[in-house]
Amino acid sequence: MKELLFIKDYKDHEYLRTSFNQLASDIFGIEFETWYKNGYWKEKFLPYSFIEHYQVVANVSVNLVNLVVNAEVKQAIQIGTVMTHPDYRNKGLSRRLMEIVLDEYKHVDIIYLFANQNVLDFYPKFGFSSTGEVQFILDYNHMPAVSSKVRKLDACNPEDLEHIYHLARNRKVISEVFGTSNCEELLMFYCIMVFSQDLYYLENENALVIFQREEGCIHLYDIVSPRKVNLQTVLRTIVPPDCSKVIFHFHPDEHELGYEKQPYKTNNVLFIKNLTNVSLPTEFKHPLTSQA
């Protein structure tokens, strides 16, 4: 195999972006073109790729992220879309791309990623350690409902998307124990591609709330607002009488509510390379809506 061309940050190169999207679709069943066309693929998402004949054959993507850990902001990158075309596997391409990325970002506090079960032996070779997450669950005792105007937002409506993006850009961090900031474009990916039917605006709180209902349960994914929103007020607004449990997909700070904590069970394992020995909480949940 002849020497491949290395290239990064080519989002506005239509041919290469199309090839990247095709590989991501083939490997993971996801696509980024809708996100791009809506204007949310910005400079904080950087593919690092090997190219042959104008085709992306291997890739490691970098997401520039700030982690908030015990109320302190830490500079981080989150790695995602690590993928290789089947015809180019077992040639060390992912390893070479990882080495490039790790060298370029050795100045940050933390590098992390979520790995599927098939590659759990790969990342420890680069100094990453697997880290278990905790799921917070609340047995909900109903209180009188709060009268608040709730409007369902439409991910196909440009005005609604712009409203969400404005909230996201000015949001208060969801948790000061463990949260993320500077991730508004990642949130927009989830709003457009994952939770397009689950977006609700609470006017009294000036907050976007992303949640889903299933039998007897609310899955709460995010609360996005420029101010710290009272969690109990949100729950009194969105939890119907027939639901008795709330499952949080982020780290909630309101400890007085009395959460049950369980190991977070998922096919994707969190791996962390802690470059500056940041003191991480013993128990935490990374917010799903900023997971690459």
CORCOR-V797169 format. One record per residue. RES is the residue in three letters. SS is DSSP state (alpha for helix, beta for strand, coil for the rest). PHI is phi in whole degrees, 0 to 359 (* if undefined). PSI is psi in degrees with one decimal (NA if undefined). Layout:
res,ss,phi,psi
RES,SS,PHI,PSI
RES,SS,PHI,PSI
This chain:
res,ss,phi,psi
MET,coil,*,128.5
LYS,coil,288,164.7
GLU,coil,298,130.3
LEU,coil,276,156.0
LEU,beta,274,129.2
PHE,beta,265,134.9
ILE,beta,211,149.9
LYS,beta,222,160.9
ASP,coil,52,66.1
TYR,coil,239,32.3
LYS,coil,301,-29.7
ASP,coil,267,4.8
HIS,coil,268,101.7
GLU,alpha,301,-41.9
TYR,alpha,295,-45.1
LEU,alpha,290,-38.4
ARG,alpha,297,-39.5
THR,alpha,297,-41.5
SER,alpha,294,-41.5
PHE,alpha,301,-46.6
ASN,alpha,299,-39.5
GLN,alpha,295,-42.1
LEU,alpha,294,-41.6
ALA,alpha,297,-37.9
SER,alpha,293,-43.2
ASP,alpha,294,-38.8
ILE,alpha,274,-44.9
PHE,alpha,245,-9.6
GLY,coil,72,25.8
ILE,coil,237,158.5
GLU,coil,222,150.2
PHE,coil,248,-2.7
GLU,alpha,294,-40.8
THR,alpha,298,-42.7
TRP,alpha,300,-43.6
TYR,alpha,296,-47.0
LYS,alpha,293,-24.0
ASN,coil,278,-3.9
GLY,coil,90,18.1
TYR,coil,251,-1.6
TRP,coil,275,99.4
LYS,coil,244,-163.0
GLU,coil,288,-8.3
LYS,coil,273,-3.9
PHE,beta,243,113.4
LEU,beta,233,108.9
PRO,beta,283,136.5
TYR,beta,247,115.9
SER,beta,224,154.2
PHE,beta,259,138.7
ILE,beta,237,139.8
GLU,beta,221,129.9
HIS,coil,53,43.1
TYR,coil,63,20.5
GLN,beta,244,135.2
VAL,beta,286,119.4
VAL,beta,249,-15.5
ALA,beta,204,147.9
ASN,beta,206,146.4
VAL,beta,224,121.5
SER,beta,261,146.7
VAL,beta,247,129.3
ASN,beta,246,119.9
LEU,beta,281,122.7
VAL,beta,222,147.5
ASN,beta,254,129.1
LEU,beta,263,137.1
VAL,beta,255,113.9
VAL,beta,235,115.9
ASN,coil,50,47.2
ALA,coil,71,8.1
GLU,beta,248,137.2
VAL,beta,274,127.4
LYS,beta,241,136.6
GLN,beta,282,131.4
ALA,beta,216,164.3
ILE,beta,232,146.1
GLN,beta,246,125.7
ILE,beta,269,139.4
GLY,beta,210,178.9
THR,beta,40,53.1
VAL,beta,280,111.7
MET,beta,207,150.3
THR,beta,222,136.2
HIS,coil,300,138.9
PRO,alpha,308,-33.3
ASP,alpha,287,-8.7
TYR,alpha,239,14.5
ARG,coil,281,162.3
ASN,coil,64,29.6
LYS,coil,241,6.9
GLY,coil,78,17.1
LEU,alpha,290,-43.1
SER,alpha,297,-39.3
ARG,alpha,299,-44.9
ARG,alpha,295,-40.0
LEU,alpha,293,-40.6
MET,alpha,299,-40.8
GLU,alpha,296,-38.7
ILE,alpha,296,-47.9
VAL,alpha,296,-47.4
LEU,alpha,297,-35.7
ASP,alpha,290,-38.8
GLU,alpha,288,-27.0
TYR,coil,244,30.7
LYS,coil,288,-5.6
HIS,coil,273,-11.6
VAL,coil,278,171.0
ASP,coil,280,-43.1
ILE,beta,220,138.1
ILE,beta,241,131.9
TYR,beta,212,167.8
LEU,beta,197,166.7
PHE,beta,245,118.9
ALA,beta,250,142.4
ASN,beta,281,170.1
GLN,alpha,295,-17.4
ASN,alpha,279,-13.8
VAL,alpha,232,27.8
LEU,coil,292,-20.7
ASP,coil,273,-9.4
PHE,coil,282,-46.5
TYR,alpha,285,-30.5
PRO,alpha,301,-22.9
LYS,alpha,297,-20.6
PHE,alpha,254,11.9
GLY,coil,91,11.1
PHE,coil,275,147.1
SER,beta,239,136.6
SER,beta,289,142.2
THR,beta,225,124.2
GLY,coil,283,140.9
GLU,coil,258,164.8
VAL,beta,242,137.0
GLN,beta,263,129.4
PHE,beta,262,129.1
ILE,beta,230,135.8
LEU,beta,241,122.0
ASP,beta,283,110.1
TYR,coil,271,120.0
ASN,coil,265,114.9
HIS,coil,294,135.3
MET,coil,244,166.9
PRO,coil,306,135.5
ALA,coil,297,149.2
VAL,coil,266,133.1
SER,coil,279,104.0
SER,coil,218,136.6
LYS,coil,287,122.0
VAL,beta,246,125.9
ARG,beta,240,125.7
LYS,beta,283,130.9
LEU,coil,265,153.9
ASP,coil,248,115.0
ALA,coil,292,-11.3
CYS,coil,267,-3.0
ASN,coil,263,115.7
PRO,alpha,302,-34.8
GLU,alpha,293,-41.0
ASP,alpha,295,-41.1
LEU,alpha,297,-41.1
GLU,alpha,295,-36.6
HIS,alpha,296,-44.3
ILE,alpha,299,-44.3
TYR,alpha,296,-37.7
HIS,alpha,297,-45.5
LEU,alpha,299,-42.6
ALA,alpha,294,-39.2
ARG,alpha,291,-25.0
ASN,coil,247,15.5
ARG,coil,291,151.3
LYS,coil,277,136.8
VAL,coil,302,139.4
ILE,coil,293,-30.5
SER,coil,212,135.2
GLU,coil,269,-8.7
VAL,coil,282,-50.2
PHE,beta,205,111.4
GLY,beta,209,-175.1
THR,beta,231,153.8
SER,beta,221,168.5
ASN,coil,64,32.3
CYS,coil,238,27.9
GLU,alpha,297,-32.1
GLU,alpha,287,-34.4
LEU,alpha,297,-42.3
LEU,alpha,301,-41.2
MET,alpha,295,-33.6
PHE,alpha,301,-46.2
TYR,alpha,294,-39.1
CYS,alpha,296,-38.4
ILE,alpha,276,-42.9
MET,alpha,259,-19.9
VAL,coil,239,-49.8
PHE,coil,247,34.8
SER,coil,299,-23.4
GLN,coil,260,9.0
ASP,coil,232,29.5
LEU,beta,253,120.4
TYR,beta,229,134.8
TYR,beta,254,120.9
LEU,beta,264,107.3
GLU,coil,295,-42.4
ASN,coil,297,-30.0
GLU,coil,263,-8.1
ASN,coil,51,52.3
ALA,beta,223,137.5
LEU,beta,275,127.9
VAL,beta,240,125.0
ILE,beta,253,116.2
PHE,beta,206,159.6
GLN,beta,230,147.7
ARG,beta,253,137.7
GLU,beta,226,177.7
GLU,coil,305,113.5
GLY,coil,73,10.5
CYS,beta,211,146.8
ILE,beta,246,128.5
HIS,beta,262,113.4
LEU,beta,258,116.4
TYR,beta,261,-33.7
ASP,beta,192,153.8
ILE,beta,229,118.1
VAL,beta,241,114.8
SER,beta,204,151.7
PRO,coil,290,-12.0
ARG,coil,233,164.4
LYS,coil,290,117.8
VAL,coil,266,139.7
ASN,coil,290,116.2
LEU,alpha,298,-38.9
GLN,alpha,297,-36.2
THR,alpha,296,-42.2
VAL,alpha,298,-46.6
LEU,alpha,296,-39.9
ARG,alpha,294,-20.1
THR,alpha,273,-38.9
ILE,alpha,255,-19.5
VAL,coil,274,117.4
PRO,coil,283,164.8
PRO,coil,300,-27.1
ASP,coil,272,7.5
CYS,coil,252,133.6
SER,coil,237,6.2
LYS,beta,216,139.4
VAL,beta,236,124.9
ILE,beta,253,124.8
PHE,beta,263,134.4
HIS,coil,251,32.3
PHE,coil,205,179.4
HIS,coil,266,108.5
PRO,coil,277,142.0
ASP,coil,267,-16.7
GLU,coil,282,82.4
HIS,alpha,292,-22.6
GLU,alpha,293,-12.3
LEU,alpha,286,-17.8
GLY,coil,76,65.2
TYR,coil,283,149.4
GLU,beta,272,140.6
LYS,beta,241,131.3
GLN,beta,228,151.8
PRO,beta,303,134.2
TYR,coil,281,117.3
LYS,coil,261,120.4
THR,coil,205,161.5
ASN,coil,283,-14.2
ASN,beta,253,125.7
VAL,beta,257,133.0
LEU,beta,283,125.6
PHE,beta,243,134.4
ILE,beta,233,136.2
LYS,beta,245,103.3
ASN,beta,267,93.9
LEU,coil,284,-28.8
THR,coil,243,20.7
ASN,coil,55,47.0
VAL,coil,297,135.6
SER,coil,278,101.5
LEU,coil,276,150.4
PRO,coil,300,150.7
THR,coil,292,-27.4
GLU,coil,225,129.0
PHE,coil,200,164.2
LYS,coil,230,120.1
HIS,coil,291,133.9
PRO,coil,296,130.3
LEU,alpha,297,-36.3
THR,alpha,284,2.0
SER,alpha,235,26.5
GLN,coil,267,122.9
ALA,coil,275,NA
